[in-house]
Amino acid sequence: MLRKREKLPKIGLLYLDYVLRFFDKSNFKGWPDKIETVTYHWKNDKERFIKEVKRKKIDILIGNIPATAYETFREIAKELPNVKFIPSLDAQFCNKSKENVTRFCWKYNIPVPKTYIFYDKDRADRFINSTTYPKIIKKSYGPSNYGGYFVHKVNSKKEAKELLAKKRYNPIYMQDFIPMEADVRVMLIGHKPVCAFWRRPPKGEWLTNTSQGGSMDYHNVPVDLLKLAVKVSKAANAEYWACDIAVGADGKYRILECATAFAAFPYIRDWIGQYLMWKFSNGKFDKPNIPIYNWEELGKMDSSILRTMRYITYGKYTPSFDGEYFINKKIKTKDSVCKVHELDMLFSMLNTEDRTNEEWPSHIYNYQDRSLSKDTSPLPEQMPIDQDESSEILSTKKDKVLV
């Protein structure tokens, strides 16, 4: 509830034709002013779209941008300097491709599987002939692997060449195969984990996606894994965020995917809306209170119910018998045992930073389009990377191999 009526920024929801809508006006329950909508129609719609945003006097434009429109919206954002995009275009950098996820992780010293990216077919062939196997090959465009259908394990150079001849992936994105016990999807709002669940592969298989026969459950997600997700969310400066974190057979955690674009139950989108209203109103709206490990209790419900539940709220903890079991539930961490409400203080919901500088400018980091163009200017050096998870990027044109 808005505590004191004052002028609020004009909110607009960004939609795109043929793209599923993440937010609806109902996710911003209680916002007293009209919420506008603007729809991008693809093709040559940039100028019309910019004029509509200006005509509707939108201050804040909320919505995820798909990979195929990312570079266009980089240009649109420059034409709308007074409009705040939520999430920012920099926060959505990882949405465009797995290459971008890798570069983001390299920069912030975030553990990832050893990764190789090729824009030049001859260099890719030389690597395929000389490397060891097994390897993972992924389609790079977009933040999702679409249920695992664009993620492939190859056990020899023959399999790798046959797969790439058939799929024609460009660029060629390869990783060392890391035996996994499972992976964990963590969703965060304001850098606080609000939902997390395990995805486990069928016996004898390696893909964890439920569409490929994997199972899921919500119990006993390690605190240290949640801390890694928080670190990644803070690096992205994202209002809402999701990470897929591999739990290796060697006991290590590695980022597989991360983005602002992810599937979420409606009540989680309501929480994001409430968080954004708190952020935009300078705290005049209440910040949502979401207990850590809430997902263990909600996860006991059938998914058909979770898909329809809306506007779930939690009160602040006060000592009483009500909720005694949940509040006093003990969680074992790597170094100690603590209560859930103590972890809530560790995992606080925070405001994101308002940044004016551009962290991932397209004239430098749009490797995909530059590699397909006649641009032969050198691609930039990569940031130093952790030697334990050392990676290589082999670029195209006149560039040397960058390690």
Secondary structure, DSSP 8 states (H G I E B T S, - for coil): --SS------EEEEEETTS--S--GGGGTT--S--EEEEE-SSS-HHHHHHHHHHTT-SEEE----GGGHHHHHHHHHH-TTSEEES-TTTTHHHHBHHHHHHHHHHTT-----EEEES-HHHHHHHHHHS-S-EEEE--BSS--GGGTTEEEE-SHHHHHHHHHHH--SSEEEEE---EEEEEEEEEETTEEEEEEEEE--TT-----GGGT-EEE-S---HHHHHHHHHHHHHHT-SEEEEEEEEETTS-EEEEEEES-----HHHHHHHHHHHHHHHTTTSS------TTHHHHHTTS-HHHHTT----------SSSTTHHHHT-EEE-SS-EEEHHHHHHHS---------S-SS-HHHH-HHHHHHSS--S---------GGG--EEE--TT--EE-
